[in-house]
Amino acid sequence: MANATLVWSAESTATLDDERGTLTRAAYEAHLVAMVAGVDRSYPGYRYAVERSLLNLYRENTAWRFPLFGTEFGHVLSTGDTADGFVATVCLQSSGIARLIDDGYFRTIGPGYRTQIEFTKVLSPEPMAVDGESRSTTANRDNSDDVMATSLAPPGTWSAPLDDHFGGWRVSIGGVIDDQDGICETWGRRVVPDAPVIPEEVTVDVPPETLPAFPGWPRGS
């Protein structure tokens, strides 16, 4: 993940640095790290907050376990209240991300798409234990080496938070949903103008450009 970044933006009605914006960014980035590097190496606290079905998927599905290069763009479209939390609607443009497989950089290029991330408040400040361990019993070693290494990486490489942003929340990452108004595709064409209308897979000899993470995670965040 040290050669990949996320660049975020938001609609005028949403923000990136309030509680909801921070949780949304942290959850999606942690999900991506869990897919590529394994949930035990993802952001602090994420493996205790993510729903059980996704936790099992991360540990059983190793198809994405390849080095990741380039930059993915994310756009917080909106957040809305639910009965016991909130749901964030997000646009994503992933054409700039590639997996290093053998000697080639494998990319899926296409238009921007829409997804949702749901956050549910839990009654206990400490979510259910994972593999018989609670958050508190592993706090001193939870991801510290991996997160510190990525947080001190040179500018333009992966930027990860040092703190647990997920305490008191249960996180559910959704799949692709209908972009009925075309907002995500329109936004996606502003950040990647030459993306094809129909997704296609390509393999190239050089990695895509890795842009500086934005807004990233300053030390102590």
N, C-alpha and C positions, 0 to 999 in steps of 0.2 A: 504493500500500500504506500510505501514511501515515495513512489513515482506517480501517484495519482492525487487529484484534488477535487474538491467541490467548490463551485462558485455559485453563490445564492443571490437572489433578488426577491422582491415582494411587490405585490399590488399596493396601491396607495392606501388601501384600507387595512393592510396587514403590516407587521413589522418583523424584523429578524432578531431583535435583541431583547424583547420582553419575554415573559415566562413561556408563552405559547410558541413564539418564534424560536426560542432557544431549544425547547423540547422537540419541536418539529425537526429542526436541523440535526440535533443530536440523535434522534431516533432513526432518521433515514441514513445518516452517515454510519451509525453503529450497525444498522442492518447490512449495509454494503460491506463493511469490514468483516462482519460475521460470516457473510456468504463467501468471501474471498480468503480470509485468514482463519476462520473458525470463531465461534462465539466466545470462547475463553480468552481470545486475544482482542475482543472488541472493547468498546468504551466502558469505563468504570460503571458498574451497576447494571449494565444493560441485560446481562444474562439472568438477573433476578427479576427484571421488570417485564421482559418480553413474554408473550403468551406461550404456553407449553408446546403447541403444535409447531410454532416457528422454531423454538428451541430444539426440538427433535429434528426438524428439517436441517438446521445448520450443522448438526452433528452427524447426520446420516448422508446428506447429499454433498459429495465432494467434487461435483462436476465443475464448480467454479474455482477450485483451488489452484489458481495460476496467478503469477505476478500481474498486477494491474498497472496500466500506464495511461496518462492523459488526464483530461478534465471533463467532469460531468457538470451540467448546469441544472440548478434547481430553482423553482420559483414558487413562493408561498402565495397561493391564490386567495385563500380565505381560511378562517377558523370559525367554528360554530359550536354553540353549547349543545351538550347532550344531557341526559338525565343525571349522569354521574361523572361528567368530565367534559371533554370537547373532542371535536374531530377536525383535523387539518386537511384541506384539499391542496394538493401540490402538483405543479407541472414539472416534468423532468425531460431533459434532452440529453441522451446518452450516446450520441454519435461520436463523441470525442474520447470515449473510453475503449481501451483495447486490452485483451488478455494475451500474454506472451505464452504461446503454445509451440513447443519445439523451437523452431527458428523463425517463426512468423508472428506478427501481431494481428490477432483476430478481432474484428470489429463488427458490430451490428449497427448499421446506419439507417436512419429513418426520421420521421417527424417527431416533434415533441408529443408527449402523452400525459395523461392525468391519472393520479392515484390518490388514495386517502390513507391517513394514519389516525387511528383512534386512541385516545388516552382516557383511561378510566381511573378515577381516584379509588385507592384501596383503603379499607377501614383501618388496617394496621399500618403504621409508618414503615414497617419492614415486610416486603412481599414474601410470598412463600419460599421456603428453602429450596435450593437446587441441589440435587444429588446428596441430600441429607445435610447440606451445609446452609447456614443462614448467611445473610449479608454481613452481619457483624463478625462472624467467626473467620471470615476471610478478608476483612477490610484492609489489613496490613499488606496483603500480597495480591489484591485484586487488580490485575492488569498493570501494575505499577511499572515493571520493567519495559513492557512494550509501549505503553503510553508515553513514558518519559523519553524513550528513544525517538518516537515520531515527533514529539513536541519540540525536541531540540534539533530536528532535521533542518537543513539549509532552507532558505526562502524558496518557495515554489514547489515544495514537497508537501506530503500529507501533514496536516495540522490537526491534532487531536486534543480533547479536553483532558485535564488532569483530575477534575472533580466528577463526582457522581451527580448527574442531573436528573436521575430517574426515581429518586426516593419518593415513595407515596403514590407511584403511578404504575398502572399496568398498560403495556404498549401492544398494539395490534397493527401490523403493517398490511395494508390491502394490496390487491393486484391492480391491473389496469382497468379503469372504468371509462365509460362513454364520455368523450369530450364533445358533448352535444352542441355547445355554442362555438366550438373551434378556437377557444381562447388559448389553450395550451399549444395547439399546432401553430397558431399565429405567433405566439411568443417564441416558440422553438425556432421558427424561421428567422427571427431577429438575431438569435445567438448563433445559429448554424444555417446560414442562408442557402447553402447548396445541398442540404439533406434531401434525399429522394422522398417522393410521396409514399411509395411502398417500401417498407423495410427490406433491406438486403444485407447479406453477409459478405464481408471482404477480408482478405488477408494481405497485409503489406509488410515490407521489409524493414521499415523504420517506424518507431512509435509515434503516436499523435503528440501534439504539443501539450506540455503540462504547464498550466497557468498558475499563478499564485492563488492559494486558497482565499476565499472571501466569504464572510468576514473572518473565517478561521477561529481559532481558539487560543487566545493569549495565555501565557503561563498563569496558573492559579485560577483558571476558569473551569 
